[in-house]
Amino acid sequence: MLPITYREYHDAVRECAKTARELAEQNGSDIDDELHELVDGHEFIGYTAKAFAVLWHSMNWLEGDENEALCQAGSFTDAVGIYAYHAMLADVQDALLAF
């Protein structure tokens, strides 16, 4: 069983999109900067088991550049985190378009 459900993942994606928009408006910052900060620091990216679940639930699971992931990763679990980051970032960007 996965550590997060499909619904939990996509609820978190929508919440990240909403938060990024609010932070960008409050701070007068670029929304892409806010997105990168939120996704990079999200618990779903930081924990390997949850990062696997991100790849399972994401429609953008192939979004990451495999050369980047393999070159930057010191291990397989690092590569999973890199792919999960890019997948979740793309999902949050898609959610922003839905608002």
trRosetta pair geometry for C-beta under 8 A, 3 or more apart (Angstrom, degrees):
i j d omega theta_ij theta_ji phi_ij phi_ji
2 5 7.1 136 84 -87 110 37
2 52 7.5 -146 -131 103 96 96
2 53 4.4 120 -173 -110 117 108
2 56 6.1 -131 -102 66 146 157
2 57 7.9 142 154 -43 164 106
3 47 7.6 -78 91 115 161 130
3 49 4.8 79 -13 130 139 114
3 50 5.3 -79 80 -81 129 72
3 53 5.6 -118 50 -35 79 146
4 8 4.5 -126 -171 89 92 129
4 9 5.4 109 129 -59 123 86
4 12 7.9 -27 -170 -4 145 140
4 44 6.6 -28 -9 -113 163 107
4 50 5.8 59 -11 -134 121 88
4 53 4.7 127 45 134 94 155
4 54 8.0 32 58 -59 135 61
4 57 7.4 -70 100 -18 102 149
5 8 4.6 99 51 6 78 102
5 9 7.0 -141 93 -5 42 85
6 9 5.9 -58 -153 35 28 111
6 10 6.4 11 159 -6 65 110
6 57 5.1 173 -117 -129 64 113
7 10 6.2 -64 -143 44 28 100
7 11 6.0 32 157 -22 66 109
8 11 5.8 -55 -144 37 27 113
8 12 6.4 28 155 -19 62 107
9 12 5.8 -61 -155 36 29 111
9 13 6.5 31 149 -22 65 105
9 44 7.0 108 -122 -127 82 152
9 53 6.7 -155 -75 138 128 102
9 54 6.5 162 -137 -108 125 57
9 57 4.2 97 62 107 166 161
9 58 7.5 -116 160 -59 139 71
10 13 5.2 -42 -143 31 41 118
10 14 6.5 42 156 -17 65 99
10 57 7.1 -134 -42 161 85 124
10 91 7.7 -115 -114 177 69 130
11 14 5.9 -54 -151 37 31 108
11 15 6.3 32 150 -19 65 108
12 15 5.5 -54 -145 38 32 113
12 16 6.3 37 154 -22 65 103
12 42 7.1 110 168 -161 124 133
12 44 6.4 122 123 -27 160 140
13 16 5.8 -52 -151 33 29 112
13 17 6.6 29 151 -18 62 105
13 88 6.8 -144 -101 -156 95 79
13 91 4.7 -69 -135 131 139 114
13 92 5.4 -143 -160 -81 78 66
13 95 5.2 162 141 -39 97 148
14 17 5.6 -53 -151 35 34 113
14 18 6.3 33 152 -18 66 106
14 95 5.2 -153 -98 -159 56 140
15 18 5.7 -53 -146 38 32 111
15 19 6.1 31 156 -18 66 109
16 19 5.8 -56 -142 40 28 110
16 20 6.1 31 158 -22 65 108
16 35 7.3 81 154 -135 105 69
16 38 4.9 149 -151 137 97 134
16 39 6.4 71 -168 -72 149 75
16 42 6.8 -32 -91 -81 132 137
16 88 7.8 56 36 165 169 104
16 92 4.7 -63 101 -118 122 126
16 95 7.5 96 69 64 87 146
17 20 5.9 -54 -146 34 26 111
17 21 6.6 26 156 -17 61 106
17 35 7.9 16 -106 -108 54 100
17 92 5.0 -178 -67 -164 83 76
17 93 7.9 178 -105 -71 105 15
17 95 3.9 -134 -40 104 154 115
17 96 4.7 -157 -151 -66 112 70
17 98 8.0 37 145 48 167 96
17 99 6.7 -175 142 -35 123 124
18 21 6.0 -58 -153 35 29 109
18 22 6.4 25 153 -16 65 109
18 99 7.5 146 -88 -91 70 138
19 22 5.7 -57 -147 39 32 110
19 23 6.1 29 157 -17 68 108
19 34 7.7 -158 120 162 76 117
19 38 6.1 140 93 -114 121 147
20 23 5.9 -55 -142 39 28 109
20 24 6.2 29 158 -20 63 108
20 31 5.6 83 150 -164 102 83
20 34 4.1 144 -148 116 79 114
20 35 4.8 37 -133 -74 152 67
20 38 5.5 -106 -72 3 97 148
20 92 7.0 88 -4 167 147 125
20 96 7.2 -58 77 -86 126 121
21 24 5.9 -56 -147 36 28 111
21 25 6.5 24 156 -16 63 108
21 31 6.3 10 -98 -126 52 122
21 34 7.9 -178 -42 94 21 148
21 96 6.8 155 -60 -127 110 99
21 99 6.9 -65 -53 67 161 173
22 25 5.9 -60 -151 38 30 109
22 26 6.2 25 156 -16 67 111
23 26 5.7 -56 -140 40 31 109
23 27 5.7 2 170 4 68 116
23 29 6.9 -29 135 50 86 119
23 34 4.6 156 86 -135 123 137
23 38 7.9 171 18 -54 151 120
24 27 6.5 -65 -130 52 21 92
24 28 7.7 41 174 -133 52 4
24 29 5.3 -108 -128 73 61 74
24 30 6.6 -56 -131 128 111 13
24 31 4.1 -23 -77 -85 162 71
24 33 7.8 131 -99 56 96 88
24 34 5.0 -113 -58 -4 89 147
25 28 7.8 17 -174 -70 22 42
27 34 7.7 152 45 -78 131 119
29 33 5.5 -91 159 68 114 129
29 34 6.0 123 97 -47 120 101
30 33 4.5 88 72 1 95 106
30 34 7.2 -170 94 -5 52 84
31 34 5.5 -54 -151 38 40 113
31 35 6.2 46 150 -25 69 103
31 96 7.4 116 156 -137 139 151
32 35 5.4 -48 -146 33 34 115
32 36 6.5 35 156 -19 65 102
33 36 6.0 -53 -150 34 30 110
33 37 6.5 28 154 -16 63 108
34 37 5.8 -58 -150 38 31 111
34 38 6.2 27 157 -17 67 110
35 38 6.0 -60 -145 39 28 107
35 39 6.0 15 164 -9 67 112
35 89 6.4 95 151 -144 110 85
35 92 5.7 162 -148 112 107 133
35 93 6.8 53 -155 -71 157 80
35 96 7.8 -57 -89 -44 130 141
36 39 6.3 -61 -140 43 24 102
36 40 5.8 23 164 -19 63 116
36 89 7.1 22 -99 -120 58 124
37 40 6.0 -59 -139 39 22 109
37 41 6.2 0 168 1 60 116
38 41 6.5 -77 -149 48 21 96
38 42 6.4 41 154 -53 63 101
38 92 7.5 159 91 -145 121 164
39 42 5.5 -37 -148 -2 33 121
39 45 6.5 88 164 -37 67 145
39 85 6.2 112 140 -155 109 72
39 88 5.2 164 -149 108 113 111
39 89 4.8 122 137 -81 176 77
39 92 6.0 -132 -73 2 119 150
40 45 6.6 -99 -148 87 26 160
40 85 6.4 34 -100 -138 61 120
41 45 7.7 82 70 54 7 124
41 46 7.5 7 -168 -47 36 121
42 45 5.0 85 70 7 86 102
42 46 7.1 -167 95 -8 44 94
42 88 6.8 -127 58 144 148 158
43 46 5.5 -62 -138 41 38 111
43 47 6.1 11 173 -1 74 110
43 50 6.5 9 133 87 76 169
44 47 7.2 -63 -136 43 20 91
44 50 4.5 -128 -139 149 54 119
44 51 6.7 129 156 -79 62 50
44 53 7.2 -99 -153 75 99 104
44 54 5.2 112 157 -66 114 117
44 84 7.0 -147 135 166 86 126
44 88 6.5 138 97 -92 126 152
45 50 7.6 -63 -23 102 17 107
45 51 5.9 65 -141 -95 36 98
45 54 7.1 22 -82 -31 60 162
45 81 6.0 85 179 -156 76 84
45 84 5.4 171 -119 110 71 114
45 85 5.2 65 -136 -82 131 77
45 88 6.4 -111 -68 27 105 150
46 50 7.6 16 61 62 58 126
46 51 7.8 -177 45 -52 17 107
46 81 7.6 45 -106 -131 22 120
47 50 4.3 61 77 19 103 111
47 51 6.6 -175 86 -17 47 86
48 51 5.4 -53 -143 33 31 115
48 52 6.6 37 156 -21 64 98
48 77 4.7 -40 -112 -151 131 111
48 80 6.1 67 -147 86 82 138
48 81 7.0 -67 -100 -59 66 94
49 52 5.8 -48 -157 29 32 113
49 53 6.8 32 145 -17 62 104
50 53 5.3 -51 -152 36 41 116
50 54 6.6 52 146 -27 67 95
50 84 8.0 100 113 -165 68 156
51 54 5.4 -40 -151 24 37 117
51 55 6.9 36 150 -15 62 99
51 77 7.9 108 62 -167 143 73
51 80 4.9 110 118 136 126 99
51 81 5.1 -66 -126 -94 160 56
51 83 7.8 104 169 70 106 82
51 84 3.7 -120 -158 -26 86 164
52 55 5.8 -56 -157 36 35 110
52 56 6.4 36 146 -22 67 107
52 80 6.1 -21 -71 -170 71 135
52 84 7.6 -61 -44 -76 23 128
53 56 5.2 -52 -147 35 37 116
53 57 6.1 20 160 -8 71 110
54 57 6.3 -68 -142 46 25 97
54 58 5.6 23 164 -27 66 119
54 61 8.0 151 125 -106 69 87
54 84 4.1 87 74 -149 137 101
54 87 5.7 138 144 86 103 125
54 88 5.3 -47 -160 -58 132 106
55 58 6.1 -53 -126 33 24 111
55 61 4.6 87 -158 -137 70 113
55 80 7.0 -90 -23 -157 140 84
55 83 6.0 30 -91 119 120 116
55 84 5.7 -82 -45 -89 88 80
55 87 5.9 149 -98 2 59 169
56 61 7.7 82 -47 -94 14 141
58 61 4.7 137 83 -63 102 76
58 63 7.9 -75 145 -2 134 117
58 84 7.9 161 -8 -138 146 59
58 87 4.0 92 119 168 169 118
58 88 6.6 -103 -90 -71 138 53
58 90 7.5 91 -174 70 124 104
58 91 5.4 -106 -131 -53 99 130
59 91 7.1 124 39 -96 82 95
59 94 7.9 -5 62 8 119 173
60 63 4.2 21 164 -42 99 124
60 86 7.4 -128 135 129 109 75
60 87 4.7 160 95 -145 86 65
60 90 3.6 -151 168 92 166 135
60 91 5.6 -152 24 -52 123 76
60 94 7.4 -175 -38 -19 133 133
61 83 7.0 33 -173 163 67 110
61 87 4.9 17 -105 -113 42 136
62 87 7.9 76 11 -91 24 99
63 83 7.8 131 58 -161 74 65
63 86 4.3 -164 100 139 103 102
63 87 5.2 157 28 -87 117 51
63 89 7.4 -158 120 64 150 92
63 90 4.4 -149 -106 -21 161 148
64 68 6.7 -124 177 69 89 112
64 69 5.2 66 145 -52 130 123
64 82 5.8 113 -149 132 149 85
64 83 4.3 -121 19 -115 148 58
64 85 7.4 81 -86 65 121 79
64 86 3.6 149 -74 39 81 151
64 87 6.8 -51 -25 -37 96 76
65 68 4.0 68 81 9 108 112
65 69 6.6 172 85 -12 55 84
65 86 7.6 174 2 -99 62 164
66 69 5.5 -54 -143 39 35 112
66 70 6.0 28 161 -14 69 109
67 70 6.0 -59 -142 42 27 105
67 71 5.9 20 161 -15 65 113
68 71 6.0 -62 -140 41 25 105
68 72 5.8 8 168 -6 65 116
68 82 6.9 -163 117 172 92 137
69 72 6.5 -63 -135 45 20 99
69 73 5.7 18 168 -24 61 121
69 79 4.7 80 164 -146 103 82
69 82 4.2 169 -119 95 85 136
69 83 5.7 26 -110 -54 148 83
70 73 6.0 -53 -129 34 22 110
70 79 6.4 26 -85 -110 49 123
72 78 7.1 -141 116 148 78 119
72 82 6.1 128 77 -93 124 148
73 76 7.3 66 159 -93 137 14
73 78 3.7 157 -144 98 82 108
73 79 3.9 -10 -90 -61 168 75
73 81 8.0 148 -110 48 103 92
73 82 6.0 -108 -66 -4 104 135
74 78 5.1 89 38 -10 67 159
75 78 4.8 107 52 2 70 101
75 79 7.3 -128 101 -4 43 86
76 79 5.6 -54 -154 33 36 113
76 80 6.6 40 148 -21 67 101
77 80 5.4 -45 -149 31 38 116
77 81 6.6 42 151 -19 64 102
78 81 5.7 -55 -155 35 34 113
78 82 6.5 34 149 -20 66 104
79 82 5.6 -52 -148 34 34 112
79 83 6.4 31 154 -14 66 105
80 83 5.9 -56 -148 40 30 108
80 84 6.1 30 154 -20 66 110
81 84 5.6 -54 -141 38 30 112
81 85 6.3 37 156 -25 64 103
82 85 5.7 -49 -150 29 29 114
82 86 6.8 22 155 -11 62 105
83 86 6.0 -60 -152 40 32 106
83 87 6.1 31 153 -20 68 110
84 87 5.6 -56 -143 39 31 113
84 88 6.1 25 161 -14 67 108
85 88 6.2 -61 -145 40 23 103
85 89 6.1 26 156 -21 62 111
86 89 5.6 -52 -142 36 29 115
86 90 6.4 29 158 -17 63 106
87 90 6.0 -59 -153 37 28 108
87 91 6.4 27 151 -18 64 107
88 91 5.4 -52 -146 37 36 114
88 92 6.3 37 155 -20 68 103
89 92 5.9 -55 -148 36 29 109
89 93 6.4 30 152 -18 63 106
90 93 5.6 -52 -146 37 32 113
90 94 6.4 37 152 -20 64 104
91 94 5.6 -53 -150 36 32 114
91 95 6.4 35 150 -21 64 104
92 95 5.4 -50 -148 34 35 114
92 96 6.6 43 150 -25 63 98
93 96 5.6 -45 -153 26 34 116
93 97 7.1 37 149 -19 61 100
94 97 5.8 -53 -159 30 37 113
94 98 6.9 37 146 -22 65 104
95 98 5.5 -53 -155 30 40 116
95 99 7.3 50 149 -31 65 92
96 99 5.9 -43 -160 13 40 113
